[in-house]
Amino acid sequence: MITTQTLKMSVIAAALLLSLSGCSSMSTRDKNTAIGAGVGAVGGAILTGGSTLGTVGGAAVGGVIGNQVGRDRK
């Protein structure tokens, strides 16, 4: 049985994947930031039961982590 919460998360994940397909002109760091924010938002929503604050907080933390990934690589 599919719950509304599961359906919501699936729709959000699909929308995220589709929106990232338009990122071909972005730098690697920008892509990492966007992916981190998306993953953080989904993770925050799941961990807090769909809370808006949890989703936004997860997106913010994920974006910062994604931005910093590979920062020292040359």
Biopython code that builds the backbone (N, CA, C, O; Angstrom):
import numpy as np
from Bio.PDB.StructureBuilder import StructureBuilder

atoms = [
    (1, "MET", "N", (0.837, -1.184, 0.000)),
    (1, "MET", "CA", (0.000, 0.000, 0.000)),
    (1, "MET", "C", (0.883, 1.249, 0.000)),
    (1, "MET", "O", (1.795, 1.383, 0.816)),
    (2, "ILE", "N", (0.600, 2.132, -0.905)),
    (2, "ILE", "CA", (1.370, 3.363, -1.019)),
    (2, "ILE", "C", (0.682, 4.452, -0.200)),
    (2, "ILE", "O", (-0.491, 4.758, -0.414)),
    (3, "THR", "N", (1.422, 5.026, 0.731)),
    (3, "THR", "CA", (0.871, 6.105, 1.544)),
    (3, "THR", "C", (1.062, 7.434, 0.824)),
    (3, "THR", "O", (1.844, 7.528, -0.123)),
    (4, "THR", "N", (0.357, 8.443, 1.269)),
    (4, "THR", "CA", (0.505, 9.761, 0.647)),
    (4, "THR", "C", (1.897, 10.322, 0.877)),
    (4, "THR", "O", (2.425, 11.040, 0.027)),
    (5, "GLN", "N", (2.496, 10.003, 2.011)),
    (5, "GLN", "CA", (3.854, 10.469, 2.302)),
    (5, "GLN", "C", (4.839, 9.861, 1.304)),
    (5, "GLN", "O", (5.708, 10.562, 0.784)),
    (6, "THR", "N", (4.708, 8.577, 1.039)),
    (6, "THR", "CA", (5.581, 7.908, 0.078)),
    (6, "THR", "C", (5.378, 8.477, -1.312)),
    (6, "THR", "O", (6.344, 8.684, -2.048)),
    (7, "LEU", "N", (4.143, 8.728, -1.674)),
    (7, "LEU", "CA", (3.841, 9.291, -2.984)),
    (7, "LEU", "C", (4.438, 10.692, -3.118)),
    (7, "LEU", "O", (4.999, 11.038, -4.158)),
    (8, "LYS", "N", (4.313, 11.495, -2.058)),
    (8, "LYS", "CA", (4.885, 12.851, -2.072)),
    (8, "LYS", "C", (6.394, 12.816, -2.269)),
    (8, "LYS", "O", (6.940, 13.563, -3.080)),
    (9, "MET", "N", (7.064, 11.944, -1.521)),
    (9, "MET", "CA", (8.520, 11.840, -1.620)),
    (9, "MET", "C", (8.937, 11.373, -3.012)),
    (9, "MET", "O", (9.942, 11.844, -3.545)),
    (10, "SER", "N", (8.186, 10.465, -3.599)),
    (10, "SER", "CA", (8.504, 9.979, -4.944)),
    (10, "SER", "C", (8.360, 11.094, -5.971)),
    (10, "SER", "O", (9.190, 11.221, -6.871)),
    (11, "VAL", "N", (7.319, 11.895, -5.844)),
    (11, "VAL", "CA", (7.105, 13.009, -6.769)),
    (11, "VAL", "C", (8.211, 14.048, -6.617)),
    (11, "VAL", "O", (8.708, 14.576, -7.612)),
    (12, "ILE", "N", (8.597, 14.341, -5.386)),
    (12, "ILE", "CA", (9.672, 15.304, -5.142)),
    (12, "ILE", "C", (10.990, 14.799, -5.716)),
    (12, "ILE", "O", (11.730, 15.560, -6.340)),
    (13, "ALA", "N", (11.286, 13.514, -5.505)),
    (13, "ALA", "CA", (12.528, 12.951, -6.027)),
    (13, "ALA", "C", (12.544, 12.988, -7.556)),
    (13, "ALA", "O", (13.569, 13.310, -8.157)),
    (14, "ALA", "N", (11.415, 12.660, -8.188)),
    (14, "ALA", "CA", (11.336, 12.688, -9.647)),
    (14, "ALA", "C", (11.510, 14.115, -10.173)),
    (14, "ALA", "O", (12.208, 14.336, -11.162)),
    (15, "ALA", "N", (10.876, 15.074, -9.511)),
    (15, "ALA", "CA", (11.004, 16.468, -9.922)),
    (15, "ALA", "C", (12.445, 16.948, -9.782)),
    (15, "ALA", "O", (12.945, 17.688, -10.630)),
    (16, "LEU", "N", (13.101, 16.529, -8.722)),
    (16, "LEU", "CA", (14.495, 16.895, -8.505)),
    (16, "LEU", "C", (15.384, 16.347, -9.617)),
    (16, "LEU", "O", (16.228, 17.059, -10.161)),
    (17, "LEU", "N", (15.184, 15.077, -9.946)),
    (17, "LEU", "CA", (16.004, 14.475, -10.998)),
    (17, "LEU", "C", (15.770, 15.148, -12.345)),
    (17, "LEU", "O", (16.714, 15.371, -13.103)),
    (18, "LEU", "N", (14.522, 15.468, -12.644)),
    (18, "LEU", "CA", (14.223, 16.136, -13.907)),
    (18, "LEU", "C", (14.805, 17.549, -13.948)),
    (18, "LEU", "O", (15.293, 17.991, -14.988)),
    (19, "SER", "N", (14.754, 18.246, -12.834)),
    (19, "SER", "CA", (15.274, 19.608, -12.821)),
    (19, "SER", "C", (16.793, 19.637, -12.933)),
    (19, "SER", "O", (17.359, 20.588, -13.472)),
    (20, "LEU", "N", (17.452, 18.604, -12.429)),
    (20, "LEU", "CA", (18.909, 18.555, -12.517)),
    (20, "LEU", "C", (19.387, 18.251, -13.925)),
    (20, "LEU", "O", (20.553, 18.490, -14.238)),
    (21, "SER", "N", (18.526, 17.735, -14.774)),
    (21, "SER", "CA", (18.937, 17.444, -16.148)),
    (21, "SER", "C", (19.209, 18.738, -16.917)),
    (21, "SER", "O", (19.886, 18.704, -17.945)),
    (22, "GLY", "N", (18.704, 19.862, -16.450)),
    (22, "GLY", "CA", (18.945, 21.148, -17.099)),
    (22, "GLY", "C", (20.189, 21.855, -16.595)),
    (22, "GLY", "O", (20.369, 23.046, -16.850)),
    (23, "CYS", "N", (21.035, 21.153, -15.894)),
    (23, "CYS", "CA", (22.208, 21.763, -15.270)),
    (23, "CYS", "C", (23.491, 21.537, -16.061)),
    (23, "CYS", "O", (24.577, 21.568, -15.482)),
    (24, "SER", "N", (23.396, 21.313, -17.349)),
    (24, "SER", "CA", (24.588, 20.963, -18.125)),
    (24, "SER", "C", (25.600, 22.100, -18.206)),
    (24, "SER", "O", (26.792, 21.845, -18.382)),
    (25, "SER", "N", (25.157, 23.343, -18.082)),
    (25, "SER", "CA", (26.098, 24.459, -18.176)),
    (25, "SER", "C", (26.653, 24.894, -16.822)),
    (25, "SER", "O", (27.417, 25.856, -16.741)),
    (26, "MET", "N", (26.275, 24.196, -15.776)),
    (26, "MET", "CA", (26.749, 24.541, -14.435)),
    (26, "MET", "C", (28.141, 23.964, -14.201)),
    (26, "MET", "O", (28.521, 22.959, -14.801)),
    (27, "SER", "N", (28.886, 24.612, -13.325)),
    (27, "SER", "CA", (30.191, 24.077, -12.945)),
    (27, "SER", "C", (29.984, 22.863, -12.036)),
    (27, "SER", "O", (28.886, 22.637, -11.527)),
    (28, "THR", "N", (31.035, 22.102, -11.844)),
    (28, "THR", "CA", (30.956, 20.921, -10.985)),
    (28, "THR", "C", (30.566, 21.314, -9.568)),
    (28, "THR", "O", (29.780, 20.623, -8.920)),
    (29, "ARG", "N", (31.105, 22.405, -9.095)),
    (29, "ARG", "CA", (30.797, 22.855, -7.730)),
    (29, "ARG", "C", (29.328, 23.250, -7.609)),
    (29, "ARG", "O", (28.686, 22.951, -6.602)),
    (30, "ASP", "N", (28.792, 23.924, -8.634)),
    (30, "ASP", "CA", (27.378, 24.294, -8.623)),
    (30, "ASP", "C", (26.484, 23.055, -8.644)),
    (30, "ASP", "O", (25.466, 22.998, -7.953)),
    (31, "LYS", "N", (26.876, 22.068, -9.444)),
    (31, "LYS", "CA", (26.104, 20.818, -9.500)),
    (31, "LYS", "C", (26.121, 20.121, -8.144)),
    (31, "LYS", "O", (25.088, 19.639, -7.679)),
    (32, "ASN", "N", (27.291, 20.065, -7.510)),
    (32, "ASN", "CA", (27.388, 19.438, -6.191)),
    (32, "ASN", "C", (26.516, 20.155, -5.164)),
    (32, "ASN", "O", (25.906, 19.515, -4.307)),
    (33, "THR", "N", (26.459, 21.480, -5.252)),
    (33, "THR", "CA", (25.624, 22.253, -4.344)),
    (33, "THR", "C", (24.154, 21.929, -4.559)),
    (33, "THR", "O", (23.415, 21.718, -3.597)),
    (34, "ALA", "N", (23.727, 21.889, -5.815)),
    (34, "ALA", "CA", (22.325, 21.594, -6.125)),
    (34, "ALA", "C", (21.948, 20.177, -5.710)),
    (34, "ALA", "O", (20.878, 19.960, -5.142)),
    (35, "ILE", "N", (22.809, 19.224, -5.987)),
    (35, "ILE", "CA", (22.529, 17.837, -5.603)),
    (35, "ILE", "C", (22.495, 17.713, -4.087)),
    (35, "ILE", "O", (21.614, 17.048, -3.542)),
    (36, "GLY", "N", (23.438, 18.343, -3.400)),
    (36, "GLY", "CA", (23.454, 18.298, -1.937)),
    (36, "GLY", "C", (22.202, 18.904, -1.334)),
    (36, "GLY", "O", (21.659, 18.378, -0.363)),
    (37, "ALA", "N", (21.740, 20.012, -1.906)),
    (37, "ALA", "CA", (20.517, 20.643, -1.405)),
    (37, "ALA", "C", (19.307, 19.741, -1.628)),
    (37, "ALA", "O", (18.441, 19.630, -0.760)),
    (38, "GLY", "N", (19.250, 19.104, -2.779)),
    (38, "GLY", "CA", (18.130, 18.208, -3.063)),
    (38, "GLY", "C", (18.111, 17.001, -2.154)),
    (38, "GLY", "O", (17.068, 16.641, -1.609)),
    (39, "VAL", "N", (19.260, 16.376, -1.989)),
    (39, "VAL", "CA", (19.353, 15.207, -1.115)),
    (39, "VAL", "C", (19.081, 15.611, 0.335)),
    (39, "VAL", "O", (18.406, 14.890, 1.070)),
    (40, "GLY", "N", (19.603, 16.754, 0.734)),
    (40, "GLY", "CA", (19.359, 17.241, 2.097)),
    (40, "GLY", "C", (17.897, 17.537, 2.349)),
    (40, "GLY", "O", (17.384, 17.257, 3.432)),
    (41, "ALA", "N", (17.218, 18.102, 1.358)),
    (41, "ALA", "CA", (15.792, 18.402, 1.512)),
    (41, "ALA", "C", (14.978, 17.126, 1.675)),
    (41, "ALA", "O", (14.100, 17.047, 2.535)),
    (42, "VAL", "N", (15.270, 16.131, 0.849)),
    (42, "VAL", "CA", (14.550, 14.859, 0.958)),
    (42, "VAL", "C", (14.867, 14.190, 2.287)),
    (42, "VAL", "O", (13.970, 13.688, 2.964)),
    (43, "GLY", "N", (16.149, 14.183, 2.662)),
    (43, "GLY", "CA", (16.532, 13.590, 3.947)),
    (43, "GLY", "C", (15.908, 14.305, 5.130)),
    (43, "GLY", "O", (15.437, 13.662, 6.068)),
    (44, "GLY", "N", (15.900, 15.635, 5.093)),
    (44, "GLY", "CA", (15.289, 16.400, 6.179)),
    (44, "GLY", "C", (13.797, 16.152, 6.277)),
    (44, "GLY", "O", (13.248, 16.064, 7.375)),
    (45, "ALA", "N", (13.137, 16.039, 5.129)),
    (45, "ALA", "CA", (11.698, 15.769, 5.127)),
    (45, "ALA", "C", (11.398, 14.384, 5.691)),
    (45, "ALA", "O", (10.444, 14.205, 6.448)),
    (46, "ILE", "N", (12.216, 13.413, 5.317)),
    (46, "ILE", "CA", (11.999, 12.048, 5.810)),
    (46, "ILE", "C", (12.256, 11.974, 7.306)),
    (46, "ILE", "O", (11.475, 11.370, 8.041)),
    (47, "LEU", "N", (13.343, 12.582, 7.761)),
    (47, "LEU", "CA", (13.696, 12.496, 9.181)),
    (47, "LEU", "C", (12.715, 13.237, 10.089)),
    (47, "LEU", "O", (12.544, 12.863, 11.249)),
    (48, "THR", "N", (12.071, 14.285, 9.571)),
    (48, "THR", "CA", (11.163, 15.068, 10.413)),
    (48, "THR", "C", (9.697, 14.807, 10.089)),
    (48, "THR", "O", (8.821, 15.524, 10.571)),
    (49, "GLY", "N", (9.423, 13.796, 9.284)),
    (49, "GLY", "CA", (8.039, 13.464, 8.970)),
    (49, "GLY", "C", (7.365, 14.471, 8.054)),
    (49, "GLY", "O", (6.150, 14.651, 8.131)),
    (50, "GLY", "N", (8.120, 15.125, 7.194)),
    (50, "GLY", "CA", (7.551, 16.075, 6.239)),
    (50, "GLY", "C", (7.455, 17.503, 6.741)),
    (50, "GLY", "O", (6.794, 18.333, 6.116)),
    (51, "SER", "N", (8.093, 17.802, 7.840)),
    (51, "SER", "CA", (8.077, 19.149, 8.393)),
    (51, "SER", "C", (8.746, 20.130, 7.432)),
    (51, "SER", "O", (9.794, 19.834, 6.858)),
    (52, "THR", "N", (8.136, 21.290, 7.265)),
    (52, "THR", "CA", (8.711, 22.313, 6.396)),
    (52, "THR", "C", (10.070, 22.761, 6.903)),
    (52, "THR", "O", (11.011, 22.911, 6.124)),
    (53, "LEU", "N", (10.173, 22.972, 8.195)),
    (53, "LEU", "CA", (11.445, 23.398, 8.788)),
    (53, "LEU", "C", (12.523, 22.346, 8.573)),
    (53, "LEU", "O", (13.666, 22.685, 8.264)),
    (54, "GLY", "N", (12.175, 21.080, 8.731)),
    (54, "GLY", "CA", (13.133, 20.004, 8.512)),
    (54, "GLY", "C", (13.585, 19.927, 7.068)),
    (54, "GLY", "O", (14.757, 19.675, 6.788)),
    (55, "THR", "N", (12.646, 20.146, 6.147)),
    (55, "THR", "CA", (12.973, 20.102, 4.720)),
    (55, "THR", "C", (13.899, 21.252, 4.343)),
    (55, "THR", "O", (14.903, 21.048, 3.660)),
    (56, "VAL", "N", (13.564, 22.446, 4.782)),
    (56, "VAL", "CA", (14.385, 23.619, 4.472)),
    (56, "VAL", "C", (15.752, 23.517, 5.157)),
    (56, "VAL", "O", (16.778, 23.835, 4.556)),
    (57, "GLY", "N", (15.758, 23.080, 6.388)),
    (57, "GLY", "CA", (17.026, 22.910, 7.105)),
    (57, "GLY", "C", (17.908, 21.870, 6.442)),
    (57, "GLY", "O", (19.116, 22.064, 6.304)),
    (58, "GLY", "N", (17.300, 20.758, 6.029)),
    (58, "GLY", "CA", (18.060, 19.717, 5.326)),
    (58, "GLY", "C", (18.628, 20.221, 4.020)),
    (58, "GLY", "O", (19.760, 19.894, 3.664)),
    (59, "ALA", "N", (17.841, 21.025, 3.294)),
    (59, "ALA", "CA", (18.314, 21.589, 2.028)),
    (59, "ALA", "C", (19.494, 22.525, 2.267)),
    (59, "ALA", "O", (20.465, 22.506, 1.511)),
    (60, "ALA", "N", (19.417, 23.333, 3.300)),
    (60, "ALA", "CA", (20.503, 24.272, 3.601)),
    (60, "ALA", "C", (21.783, 23.534, 3.972)),
    (60, "ALA", "O", (22.859, 23.849, 3.463)),
    (61, "VAL", "N", (21.664, 22.565, 4.849)),
    (61, "VAL", "CA", (22.841, 21.805, 5.278)),
    (61, "VAL", "C", (23.413, 21.007, 4.105)),
    (61, "VAL", "O", (24.627, 20.977, 3.903)),
    (62, "GLY", "N", (22.534, 20.363, 3.333)),
    (62, "GLY", "CA", (22.991, 19.589, 2.180)),
    (62, "GLY", "C", (23.665, 20.460, 1.133)),
    (62, "GLY", "O", (24.653, 20.050, 0.524)),
    (63, "GLY", "N", (23.137, 21.660, 0.922)),
    (63, "GLY", "CA", (23.750, 22.579, -0.036)),
    (63, "GLY", "C", (25.143, 23.001, 0.366)),
    (63, "GLY", "O", (26.043, 23.086, -0.469)),
    (64, "VAL", "N", (25.317, 23.266, 1.644)),
    (64, "VAL", "CA", (26.642, 23.657, 2.144)),
    (64, "VAL", "C", (27.618, 22.493, 2.013)),
    (64, "VAL", "O", (28.757, 22.678, 1.584)),
    (65, "ILE", "N", (27.174, 21.302, 2.380)),
    (65, "ILE", "CA", (28.052, 20.134, 2.274)),
    (65, "ILE", "C", (28.397, 19.868, 0.811)),
    (65, "ILE", "O", (29.555, 19.610, 0.483)),
    (66, "GLY", "N", (27.394, 19.930, -0.070)),
    (66, "GLY", "CA", (27.639, 19.712, -1.493)),
    (66, "GLY", "C", (28.601, 20.731, -2.065)),
    (66, "GLY", "O", (29.417, 20.405, -2.927)),
    (67, "ASN", "N", (28.510, 21.958, -1.593)),
    (67, "ASN", "CA", (29.396, 23.025, -2.074)),
    (67, "ASN", "C", (30.836, 22.773, -1.653)),
    (67, "ASN", "O", (31.767, 23.115, -2.382)),
    (68, "GLN", "N", (31.019, 22.183, -0.494)),
    (68, "GLN", "CA", (32.367, 21.996, 0.045)),
    (68, "GLN", "C", (33.011, 20.691, -0.426)),
    (68, "GLN", "O", (34.220, 20.520, -0.266)),
    (69, "VAL", "N", (32.244, 19.774, -0.997)),
    (69, "VAL", "CA", (32.787, 18.499, -1.452)),
    (69, "VAL", "C", (33.791, 18.751, -2.568)),
    (69, "VAL", "O", (33.482, 19.443, -3.538)),
    (70, "GLY", "N", (34.972, 18.204, -2.438)),
    (70, "GLY", "CA", (35.990, 18.344, -3.467)),
    (70, "GLY", "C", (36.566, 19.724, -3.607)),
    (70, "GLY", "O", (37.189, 20.028, -4.624)),
    (71, "ARG", "N", (36.383, 20.551, -2.643)),
    (71, "ARG", "CA", (36.859, 21.938, -2.700)),
    (71, "ARG", "C", (38.365, 22.036, -2.873)),
    (71, "ARG", "O", (38.848, 22.931, -3.567)),
    (72, "ASP", "N", (39.110, 21.136, -2.258)),
    (72, "ASP", "CA", (40.574, 21.208, -2.298)),
    (72, "ASP", "C", (41.177, 20.447, -3.469)),
    (72, "ASP", "O", (42.399, 20.412, -3.610)),
    (73, "ARG", "N", (40.360, 19.842, -4.303)),
    (73, "ARG", "CA", (40.874, 19.112, -5.464)),
    (73, "ARG", "C", (41.397, 20.078, -6.511)),
    (73, "ARG", "O", (40.888, 21.189, -6.658)),
    (74, "LYS", "N", (42.405, 19.648, -7.227)),
    (74, "LYS", "CA", (42.964, 20.487, -8.290)),
    (74, "LYS", "C", (43.032, 19.718, -9.572)),
    (74, "LYS", "O", (43.476, 20.251, -10.589)),
]
sb = StructureBuilder()
sb.init_structure("model")
sb.init_model(0)
sb.init_chain("A")
sb.init_seg("    ")
for serial, (resi, resn, name, xyz) in enumerate(atoms, 1):
    if name == "N":
        sb.init_residue(resn, " ", resi, " ")
    sb.init_atom(name, np.array(xyz, "f"), 0.0, 1.0, " ", f" {name:<3s}", serial, name[0])
structure = sb.get_structure()
